[in-house]
């Protein structure tokens, strides 16, 4: 069956999906993302590209693809990734919505696998899946599976357990509308906030496979450490009552470690050292002393050491499968703007 061919529902689950792609000044990477979305198998696909005020309008280049499944919506002025996603939500009419950032890629079975997972959990109205961290050459540096649980509310109130950033979730459109879409007051942590509200409203289904290629690069929005810290404090207040009610708390150590590693990856060494120093002085995480020492080392040494920090694949077969579907997206990728 060709990508985009309408199919009968499986286990009572309709197969009509709208994919919303927010984009801003990343035309080349957007086209790579689009290739992976349009290659989805066994779904009835609609794609909404929301150009959030790019300097160069992406409409002509997307329309040149000649694929009737794709529509471009445009904000004349940039309004932020959350507003762009909400514009896509407002224009969608299908049973299901999925979101993918303009620098990530999907395995061709990503959406179908999530629909199948939903068919196995009849009361679930959203689904997650696994992700691999990749660089611009398609090299894999990390492997992340979701929690295989039905209730993600308490875990998400502690930390973000959904792999793939803003590219990981398939959700019922009526559920997305019911929880209010994306919070336009935030951007870096908007996906975590959105997933928390989905989890508070519905059980989740999980496809325990690696279907997302999550691009890790210094220009990625997640590497804006200061904004992430500000938004983390915002979410701490937003969900404070719910956390207290459930008797859970934010995972401060993991969060600061995550931010510190983002800072190092973006060559914001002073910020990385500050965050690791907090881990030592406030939380007695003595292993951070080693990372501080690495941050003080010459840049070439840091990069040689960091190049070796790659988490192992779960198995050779899993690694081979991921590399196979990533291969078409590994060559000729430009440096992000």
GIVEN-V236725 format. One line per field, one symbol per residue. ss: DSSP state (h for helix, s for strand, l for the rest). phi: phi as a letter, one per 30 degrees, with the letter a starting at -180 (. if undefined). burial: + if it has 16 or more other C-alpha atoms within 10 Angstrom, else -. A space follows every 50 residues. Layout:
# GIVEN-V236725
ss: ???
phi: ???
burial: ???
This chain:
# GIVEN-V236725
ss: lllllllllsllsllsssssssslllhhhhhhhhhhhhlllllsssssss ssllllllhhhhhllllllsssssslllllhhhhhhhhhhhllllssssl llllsslllhhhhhhhhhhhlllllssssssssslllllsssssllllll llhhhhhhllllllhhhllssshhhhhhhllllllllllhhhhhhhhhhh hllsssssssssssslllllhhhlhhhhhhhhhhhhhhlhhhhhhhllll lhhhhhhhhhhhhhhlllhhhhhhhhhhhhhhhllllhhhhhhhhhllhh hhhhhhhllllllllhhhhhhhhhhhhhhllllllll
phi: .deidebddchicdccbccccdbahbeddedddeedddddchbccbbccc dcidecedeedddddicddcbccbcebdbjddddddddedcdbddcbbbb ddbcbcddceddddddddddbeddbabbacbcdbcdciddbabbcddcbc ccddeddcadccdjhdccccbddddedddjicdddbbecddeeddddddd cadbcbcdbccbccdcadddeddddddddddddddedecedddddcibbe dddddddddddedddcicdedddedddddddcchdddddddddddddeed dedddddddbddddaeddddddddddedccciddddd
burial: ---+-+------++++++++++++++++++++++++++++++++++++++ ++++--+++--+-------+-++++--+-++++++++++--+-+++++++ +++++++++++++++++++-+--+++++++++++-+-++++++++++--+ +++++++++++++++++++++++-++--+-+++--+++++++++++++++ ++++++++++++++++++---++++-++--++--++--+--++-----++ ----+++-+++++++++++-+++-++++++-------+--++-++----- -++---------+-----+--+--++--++-------
